[in-house]
Amino acid sequence: MIAPAHAQIRPPTNGFGQTKNLDFDNLISKANKYGTVRVIIGLRTNFIPEGRLATPLAQSQRTAIAQTQNLILSKLLTYKPTAITKFKTIPYFAAKLNARALTALESDPNLISIQEDIAVPATLTESISVIKANSAWESGFTGAGQTVAILDTGVDSSHPFLAGKVISEACYSTNDSAYDSTSLCPNGSTQQVGTGSAVNCTTIIVDCNHGTHVAGIAAGKGPNFSGVAKDAKIIAIQIFSRFNSAKACDPLPAPCILSYASDQIRALEQVYNLRSSFTIAAANMSLGGGSYTTNCDAGYGNLKAIIDNLRSVGIATIIAAGNDGSINGLSFPACISSAISVGSTKDGSSVGAVDEVSSYSNSASFLSLLAPGEAIYSSVPGGNYANYYGTSMAAPHVTGAWAIFKQKNPSATVADTLANFQNTGIPITDPRNGIQKSRIRL
């Protein structure tokens, strides 16, 4: 996979700082080497998360965003940009540009950033009693009336554990021969909405059973055991693309699946657009890459903007912290400050087991929460079940718990809900760095 690069653009009279010149030079170098480079462009226009605006002002903001997008694209016509994706609710758009187009934009006063559109990989019975979901069920709180969005590798909606659960589907995926990626949408296009569009990708590819497992943890329901929010519904959105070469997949075996940041943004915008159709508690993203020792808002303002939009209307974006064993950093996009980042713990329910942070879990002072992520038994495509490990399994525990809390407290904000879980959880100190965080407890 091509390493990411981004460049923050300052007003043209100042130019790039030294570090930012290196980032921009990296983008130019890649464009020269490969002919074009996939980028997400940030626009210099006023932006306030729409939930904080009256409807007429939100619409005015969208109009201003569209006008600035069109202005920049009109300047690029002679450079023949391709793969253009205009985001409707945030001041960004994605495109494939050549080196001449990038150079033309370097000093444009209407821009604030040019970031490479990177692609990242995907990162139960006993765990339910550990977080006390069964106690919540006994009190009548099962996630009923709530919906969770699973942005992942697709969901096998025919699985008995997920029967009748999936109420909305979509797929956002990418065809790009230069990056060796092909769309995983069933119709072969880069976007599909409707029944069957979020079916899991073929399980002959590593991790294509991932989304079904995650969905089961968050909201599965069975006769003998269930997921956390067993009566919640699911919005399934497939956001991965297939990569066919060893070079693109390294260190994963080829073929592999990775998710572009632009496809993640399109999916989160779809969740935002569905807010009036469903009562959505949270969106789950069990994916990520890299390691960031501080919040990465400055480098990834595009994803932060759409996460902020969701947060402004009471929808949390819950993201796995990553499985690199870092003791001072989180993966992208969990490193975004307005996301809810989740690390993994052993479940502590077996005889002699200890409730402690998993050795592979990323950890940092700005981690939001901990949840069980080891040997989690959940659904996989084809009507089967399996035990998986990872922060990918921890995040949907929090997503399901979020739905239960929102059922009981419908008006709770994202900040309110996070504070509740942090204040009522079991404090666990990571022996690797001495950082104490709360493992959720309903």
N, C-alpha and C positions, 0 to 999 in steps of 0.2 A: 504494500500500500504506500502511496506517495506521502511523504511526511508533510504535515500541515504548515502553512505559513499565513500570517495575516499582517496587515499594515494599517495602523491608525493614521488617519489623515488630519492634520491640523490646518488652520487657515492658510491659504496659499502664500501669504507674506512670510510665514514662518518656515514652511516646508516640513520635511520629515526630520525627526531627531535622528541621531546616529544609529541607534538600535533599530528604529523603524525603517531606516534606509536599507538595512540588511534584510529585513522582512520583505520589503517591496522588491529588492533585488532578487530575492529568492523566487518570488512570484514571476518576475520577468524571466529569470533563468528557466523556470519550468515551462513557461509559455513558449520560449524559444526552442526548448528541447522537444516538447511534445506537440507544438503547433498552437495549442490553446491550453488554458487552465480554467478549472471550474472555480468560481468565486461567488461570494455573497457581498453585496455592496450596500453600505450604510449611507443613508441620506441625511443631509443637514436640514431637517425640518422639525418643527415642534412635535413632541410626542408625549402624551399622557395616557397611561393604561385606560382603556375605554370604560371600564367599570366605574371610574371616577368622574366620567363625563355624562352630561345629559345627552339624550339621543341626538338632538340636532348638532351638538358640538362634536360628538363622535363621528357623525357623518361628514361634518366639515373637515375633520382631521383626515378621514379616509380620502376625501377629495384632494386635499393638499398633498397627501402621500402619492396618490396616483398621478397628479400633475408633475411632481418632481421626478417620479419614475419615468414618465414619458419624456420629460425634458432631457434627462441623461441618456435615455435610449435613442432619442433623436440625434444626439451628438455622436452616437456610436454607429449609426447606420452604415457609414462608409467602411467600417471595420467588420461588418457582417457578424454581429454577435449571434450566438445560437443558444439553445436550451434555456430560454428566458422564462423565469418564473417570477411573477409579480405577487408579492404578499399584500393582501388587502388591508390588514389591520395594523401592520407595523411598518416603519419606514426603511424597508430593505427590499432588494430584489436579487435574484440569483441569475447567473448567466455564464456562458463559456466565452472567454475573450482571448484574443491573441496579444502578443507583446505590444503591438502598436496601439491597440485599444487601451491597454493598461497604462501605457505612457501618456496617452491623451487625457486620462482621468487623474493622473497623479496630483495635479495642482487645481483640480476643479473645486471651486468654493462651495458647491452644492453637496459635497461628499464628506463623510466623517471617517469612513473605514472601507478597506477592501480586504476581505478575509477569504482564504481558500475554503472551498466547500469540502470539508474532510468527511471521511467515512470511518465509522467505528464499529467494532463487533458487539455481539450480545455478551454481556458479562454473566406427609404432612400431619399426620394424625397426632403425633406427640407434640408438635409445635403449637397446636391449637390450645391445649391445656396450659402450656407455658405462658402464653400471653393473655390467658384468662378469657378468650373469646367465648368459651362454653359458659362462663358465668354471665357474660353479656346476653347470650342466647336465653338463659334461664330467666333473665329479667325482661325478656321480650324484645331485645334489640339484636337483629340479625342482618341488618343492612337493607331491610325491606323498604321499597320506595326509592332507593338510591341506585345510582349507576356508576360504574368505574370504567374508565377507558384503558385498554391494554394496547399500548403501542409497541409492537414486537414483530415476531416472525410469522404472524398469522395464528388463527385459532381453529382447532377442529371443533366446530360447533355441533357436530353430530355425536361427540363423545357423551356417554351417559352422565358423566360428572358435570357436564355443561349443558345438558338438555334444557331447551327453552330459555337459556341465559342470554344469548347474543341477540341484541335488539337493533343493532346498527353496525354496518361494515363499510370499510373503505380500504383502499390500497394506494400508497404513494411510493413509487419505485423508479429506477433510473436506467435507461438505455444509453450507454456511452462506450463506444468501441475503443476510444483512446484510453479509457480507464479500465478496459476489460470487464465492464459491468453490463448486465442485462436485467430487464425488469422482471420481477416476480409476480406482477399482477396477472391474474388468470387470463385476461384478454390480451396480454402482451404489451399493453400501452403503459404509459407512465403514471396513469391515474385511473382509478376505477372506484365507483361508489355503488353500493347496493348489495343485495343478498348474494353471498358467495364470493364477494370481492376480497375478503380477508381470510380466505382459506389458507391453512398453513402450507408453506413451501414443501417440496418433496423431501421426505426424511432421509433420502440417500445423501443429502448434504448435511454436514455437521451443524447442529444447532437449530434445524428446522422444526424440531419438536419443542423448542424453548418457549414459544408464546403460549402453547396449550398448557404447559406446565405452570407458567406464571399465572395464567387466567384461573387455573384450578386452585392455586393457593389463595388468590384474592377472593374468589367468589364461587368456587365449585360446591356442589351439593350431592351427597350420596346417601345410601341407606345405612352405611356403617361409619362413615366419617365425612367431614365437609371442610371446605375452605373457610377462611375467616368470616367474610360477610356472605353467609350461605344463601341469603335471600336477595342479594343485590343482583342487578342486571349488568350486562357487559357491552360496551362499545369496543369492537375489535377492529384494529387498524394495522395492516401489514406495512412496515416501513423499511424493509430490507431489500437489497439488490444482490444478485448473484455475481460473484467475481470468479473468473475462470482460470486465471493464470497464477502460477506459484509466486511470481513477483508481486502481484497485487494482493495476494492472500497472506504472504509471509508475516508472522510465523505460523499461521493456520495452514492446514492442508488445503490444496485446491481440488475441486471448487469450494468456495466458502461464501458466506453471506456477511455483508457489512451494510451499515445504514448511513446515508449521507445526511449531513446537518440540514440541508434544504428540504429533504423529505420529512425529517422530524418536525421542521417548522410547518410544513404543509399539513401534517397530521394534527399538530397542536392547534392550528387555525381551524381545522375541521371540528375538533372537540369544542373550541370556543363557539363556533357557529351552531353547534347542536345544543347549546345551553338552554335555549328556550323550549326545546323539544323533550329534554330529559333532565331530571335532577341529578347532576353530575357532581360527585364528591371529589374525585381525584383522577388524574391521568398517571399511569405507571409506565416508566421507561427503564427496563432492566438491560442497560447497554452502556458502553463508554470506552474511553481510551485515554492514554497519557496519564500524567500525574502532576497536579498543581498544588503548590504549598500554600497558596492563598486563594481567595475567591477570584474567579477568572472572568468577572463581569466585563472588564475593559476589553479583553480579547474576543469575547463572544456576546456582544451586545445584541445580536440578532435573536439568538435563542432566549436571552434574558428578557427581551421585549415581549415575546409571545408568552413566556412564562408569567411575566408581570400582568399581561392582559387577563390571563386565566385567573391569576391570584386576585385581581381586582373585582372579579365576579364570584369569588368564593371557591374556586376550584384549585386544588393543590396539584403540583407536578412533583411526583415522587420518583426519585432516581437512585439506582444502585450506586454505591460508593466506589466500586471497582475491586478486583480480586488480585491485585499485584503485591499485597503484603506491605504496602507503604505505611510507614509510621508517622508521616508528616505531610501527606498529600492525598487528594481525591481525584478521581478520573473526571474527564469531561463527558457529559455536561453536569454531573453532580456537583462540580465546583462552583456553579452559578449560585449566587447568594440567595436568590428568591426561590430556588428549588428546595425540596425536602430531601436531603441526602441520607442514605441508609446503609449502615455497616452491618456485618453479620456476627452472630454469636452461636455457640453451641447451644443446643436447646435445654440442657441441664435437667432433663426429665428422667433419664435412665439411671439405674442404680450406680452410684459412684461418679456420675457425671457432674461437671461443674459448669455453671452458667458463666461463660467467659467469652471474650472476643475471639473470633476465629483467626487462626494464624495467617490466613490468606487475605483477610479483610483489610482494605485500605482504612486508614485512620488519620484524623487531623483535628485540630482544635475547633474547626468550624463545621465538623460533622453534626448533622441534626439529631439522628436517632440510631438506635440499634434494634435488631429484630432477629429471630432465629433464621439461620441460613444453612445449617448442616443436615445432610441426610433427610431432606424434606420430600415427603412422599406425595405425589400429585399426578394429575392426568398427563398423558402423552398421546399423540395422534394414534388412531386405530383402536380406541377403546381400552388402551393399556394404561399402566401406571408405572412410575419409576421414582427412585430416590435421586435427588440432585443436590449439589452443594454450591454455594456462592452468594454474593450479595444480590445477585439476580433473584434469588429465592427470598431474601430478607425484605426487599422492597415491597413485593406484593402483600406481605404480612401487614405492613404499614398501610398500604392502599386499602385493604379490606377493613382494617381497624378504623381508618378514616371514614369509611362508609357507615360503620356502626355508630361512630361518634356523631356524625352528621344526622343520622336518623333520630338520635336522641336530642340533638342540639342543632336544629335546622338553620338557625341564624348565625351560628359560629363562623367566624372568619378563619382564614388559613392560619393567621397568627394565633388566634384563640386555641385552635385545635392543636397546633404544634406545642404551645405552652402547656396545655393539659397533658399531653403525652410526656413531655419533658419533666413535668412536676410530679406525675403519678407513676412514672416508670421505675423499674429497678435500676439503681445506679451501679454501673459496672466500670471498673478501672482497667484500662488496657495496660498490662504489665510491660508492654514493649515501650511505652512512652509516658505512662503515668496519667494519661488523659481519661477523665471520667465522663461517661455519657449514659443516657437513660435507655434501657431496653424496654420497649413498650409493654404495658400491662393494662388491659381494659378493665 
